[in-house]
Amino acid sequence: MRLKDKTITIIGAGIGGLTAAIALRRQGANVTVLEQAEAISEVGAGLQITPNGLAVLKALDLAEDLAWCSQRARAVVLRSHTRSEEVLRLDLEQYAADLRYYFVHRSDLIGILADAARRAGVKVRLLQKVERIETGAQPKVHLANGARCGGDLVVGADGLHSRLRAALNDSSEPFFTGQVAWRAVVPNTVGLGPEAQVFMGPGRHLVAYPMRDGSIVNLVAAQERKEWAGEGWNHKDDPENLRRAFAGFGGKAGDLLRAVDDVALWGLFRHEVAQNWQGEALALLGDAAHPTLPFMAQGANLALEDAWTLSSSLAEAPDMTMGLTLYQNRRRERAQKVVAAASSNAWKYHLRPPFNWPAHQILKLAGHFAPGRMVGQFDWIYRHDVTAG
């Protein structure tokens, strides 16, 4: 289908929304992005771009921009929590030498995408809060300021509480997983190299990796607990609560935790993957379609995959309806599989005595005798390339 002169409205200027805007604009569509915030910015958080997400940035000629403002990951290292002793090293340079993994500050990636979108001619409108969506062959987006907009296609890249998801699907309540997570950025005073460090403790774990020029470190600390915490990244918490929850974490983990002076806490909720990703002239992508837990670092990467696949599916199909159906058929099963993998991954890092010691010994043996197999166990995620073919 020719997208030239088609009018497309995208709700949400996050990673998925901006990437879709760039890809659709390159096909000639007139694209407008609606963002409710007063500025396009994401603060205080890091993310990992794995090879499947990088494939999309390469196809959009943005991979070099990413490389300039991020750290290329050399390894993933699993450590015990008490003294930070190494349990397993997954050497990416040796056993995945053809792949690239990056640690990037979210605001830096958003900046790259926003600049590319504007250069391509995408219109970005700020302070545009969506009230409701009127469905039909020419859908209309009703805004809080009384304005309306729409076009030939409306794309919901509006996150966890998507207005468009609610218009396409029956309501479903997420459930609390019994886990919470803290997120913080601290100075790299411990000399952390370009590796993802996973400190494993009973009922909790800490992930740390450097960003930008290596001068700062992103921390994500997950804990199993019964007390509910709100969903979303912007719930401020007292750093002492984090330190008390991770008392007993020593070595570099302890040093990093002591450096935290500003931290956010959020509850981890399990959401079902949306049954309907598309309707008449409507489509969902990213967290609006498939919110995922952070334990496989795939939220941003799946959004990148969605954005490219939406654009390519529309280009390949003879009409809008078939293009949107093709998009859902290509994406939904994979998203379900990745979301399920993320949901089942955290327990491996949370083993309690007496099970943690023998489990760590097994990991050490596997790393010694089959390091390539350990690195390649998730190749079905990382080597997937939506831009190929």
N, C-alpha and C positions, 0 to 999 in steps of 0.2 A: 504494500500500500504506500502510495506517495504521501509523505507527511508535509511536503512543502505547502506552506500557507495554512496548514491546520493550526487551530488555536488550542493550546494546552495550558491548563492551570494546575500548578503543583502546590499542595498545601504542606508547608514545612521546609525550612532552609537548613536541614541537617545534612548529614553525609549522603543519605539515599536521595533526598529531594534534589540537592544541588547536582549530584552525579547524573540523575535522570534528566535534569534540565539541560546539562551540557550535551548528553548523548542525543536527546530529542532535537535540540537546536541544531546540531550538526546535520541532521536530516532535513533541515529547512523549516521546521515547525516554529510558530510564534509562541514562545514560552514565557509565562509569567509565574514567578514563585511568590507565594504569600507567606510571610513570617510574622508571628504575633509579637515577637520581641522588638525592642527599639534598635537593636543592632545585631548583625550576624556575628555571633561570638559564642564560643564554648570555653569555659574556664575550668581550671583545677583538675583536669583528668587526662590520663594517658590512655593509649590503646595500642593494640598490636595489629599491624597490617601483614597478613600472611600471604603466601604466594597466590592463592585464589583471588584475593582482593586486589593484589598488586597487578594481576593480569588485566584488570579493568582499567586501572590507572595508566598502565603501559599503553593500552589501546587508545586512551584519550590523550596521550602524549604528556602525562603528568608525573610519570614515575621518577624522572630526574629531579623535579621540584620536591617530591617527597624525600628523596635520598639526601638532598641538601639540608633538610631541617630535621632529620631524624637519626636514630642510631640503627645500624644494621645489626641484627641479632646474630651472635656467633654460636650460642649454645643455650640450652635450657638445663638448669641444674637443680636437682631435688636435694634438699638438705634436712637433717634432723633439727628440731627446734631449739634444743637446749644449748648446744655449742656451735650450731651451724655447720656440723660435719657433713661432708658430701656423701650422699647415698647413691645418686645416679647422675651421670652427665650425658646429655643427649647432644652430641657434637654435630651441629648443623653444617659447619664448614667441611667436615670430613665425609659425612654420610648423606648430606643433601646439598652438595656443592653447587648444583645447578639451580637451586632455589634461593629466593631472597625473602627474608623476614625483617620487618622493621618495627622499632618502637618510636611512636610519635605522640606529641602532645595533640590532643583533640583540636585545640584552637588553631594549631598550625595547619592541620589537614583541612579544617573548615575554611581557613584563609585561602589555601591553594585552590580549593573548589570554587569558592565565591569569586575569586579573581578570574578564574577561567570562565565561569558562567557569564560574568559581566563582559569579558572580552568577546565572547561568542555572540553577545547581543541579547542575552536573557534579561528580562525585566524582573527586578527584585523589589518587592513592595513590603516595607516594614510596618509594624504596628497594625497588622491586619488580623484581628481575632475572628475566627470562624464561629458563627452561632449555629448554623445548620446547613444542610446540603439538600437541595431539591433535585431529586433524581428524574431521569427521562433522557430522551435522545439528545437534548441539549441541556445538560445539568447546570444548575445554578448554585453558586456558593454565596450564602447570605452572611454578611459580616456584621460585627457588633456596631460599626459606625453607620449602619444603614445601607451601605453600598452592596451591590451584587456583581458577581463576575462568573465566568464559566467558560464555555467553549465547546470544542469537539471532544475533548477529553479532560476529565478532572482526576488527578492522581493524589491519593492520600499518603503522604510521607510524614504524617503528623504524630507518630510515636505511640506510646502505650495507650493513651486515652483518645485514640483517633475518632474524630467525628464521622469520618467516612467508613471506618470499619463498622461502626454502629449502624450505619445506613444500609450496609450490605449483609450483615450477619445478625443472628439472634444474639441477645446479650448473654454473656457467660462471665461468671465471677472467677477471678484468679484465686488461687489458694496459697497461703503462706507456707513456704517450704520448711520452716523451722530453722532458717539461716538468715543472718544479717551480714552486711558488709560495710566496712569503712573504706573511704578513699581519701588519700592525701598526697601531696607533693612536698618533698623535703630536699634540702641541699645534699649533694652527693659528697658528704664529708668522709665516707668510708671507702672511697675509691672504687665503687662498683663498676666493673667493666661491662661491655655490651653483651650481657647475658641475662636471661630471665631467671631469677632466683626464686625458688619455691621452698619456703620453710614450713615443714610439716609437723603439726602438733596434734595432740588428742582433741578431737572435736573442733579443730580450727586450723587455718593455714594462712600464711602471709606470702604475697607475690610482690617482688620488687624488680624494677628494671629502669635503666637510665634513659633520659630523653634529651632532645636537642643536641647540644654539644657535649653531653655527658655530665653537665654540671648539676642537674636535678634528677631526682628519682621518683617514679610513680609507685605508690604503695596501694595495694588492694588487700584488705584483711578480712577474711570470711570466718564466721563463727556459728556453730550450731547453738541455738537457744530457743526456749519456748516463748519468751517475751516478744510480742509483735513489734515491728518497727514499720514506719510508713514507707511506701514505695516511692522511688524517685531519688535523684542524686543530691538534692539541695537541702536536706535536713541536717543542719549544723549540730555537731555534738562536741562534748568536752573531750579533748585529747586524753585526759586522765581515764576516761571510761575505756578507751581503746587500750591504753597501757595496762589497765587492770585486767581486761579480758585476755591479754596476751602476756600476762606475767609468767615468767619462766622461759620466755624466748630470749636466748643469749646470743653471744657473738655479734655479727653484723646486724642480725635481725633486731637484737636489743638496742643497738646503737641507732638504727633507723627509727625505731619506735620512739626513742627518747627525743628525737629531733622534730617530731610532729608538734606543730603549734596551731594548726587549722585543719579540721577534719569534718567530713560529711559522713552520715550514716544512713543506710537505706535497707529496707526489708527486701528479701529475695522472694519473689512470687512466681509461681508457675502459671503461665497462660497457655491456653490451647492455641495451636496454629489455626488461623482463620479458615473456616470452611470455604468461604467465597472470597477470592482475591479480586474479582472483577464483576462488573455488571454492565448495564448499558452505558457506554461512554464513561465508565468509572474503573479505577484500578487502585490497589493497595501495594505498598512496598515497605521493606524494612520492618521496624518494630510494630508498625500498624498492622502488619500481616502475621508476624511471627516473633514476638518478644522472646528473647532467650536469656538464660542465666549466663553469667560471665565466665564459666569454668572452661570454655574452649576458646575464648577470645574471638568469637565469630560474629558478634552483633554488627560491627561496622563492615566486615567482609561480606556477610550475607546481603547487607543493604547495597553494597557496590555491585554484587552479582545481580540482584534484583533489577537495579537501574539499567544495567546494560541489557539484560534479557528482555525487559519491557520494550526498550527501544528497538532491539533487533527483531523481536517477534512481530511488532507492528510493521516493520519494514518488509518482512518476508511474507506476511499474510495479504490476501487480496482485499480485505476490508477490516474495519475496526473490530467488529465482533469476533472474527476469527483470530485476529491478532491478539486480542485480550485473552481468548480461550487458550491459545498456544502459550502465552506467557504463564498462565496459571498452571497448565499441564507440565511445563518445563521446571517450574520452581517449587511447587507445593511439596512434593514427595521429598526432595532434597532438603528443604527447610525442616520438615518434620524429623528427618533422620539426624540432622545436625543439632537441632534443639534437644532431641532425646539424648544424644551423646553428651551435650553440655550438662543436662540435668543429672546424668548418672556418673559424672566424673569427679565430683568433689570428695566423695567418701574415701577415695583412694589416698587422699592427703590427710584424712582425719582419724586414722586408726588409733585406737587406744590400747594400752597394755592389757593383756599380754600379746596382742596380735601385731602391734606395730613393729617390734624388733624382728620377728621372723619375716614379716612382709618386706622390711627394708633389706634384709639379707638376700631375699629372692631378687629384689630389684638390682642389688649390687652384682649378683651373679649374672643376671640377664644382660646388664650393661657391659659386663666383662666378656661374655661368650657370644652375645648376639646384638652388638650395638647398632648395627644397621637395621635390624628388624625392629628394635625399640624406636629408632628415629622414624621409621617408615610406617608405624602402625596406624597413623591417621592420614596416609597418602590420599585416601578417598576424599578427604576434605581439601588438603592443601594443593594437590595436583589437579584439581578440577579447574578447568579453564572455560568460562562461559563465552569467551571471545573467539575460541578456536572453531574453525569450520564454517 
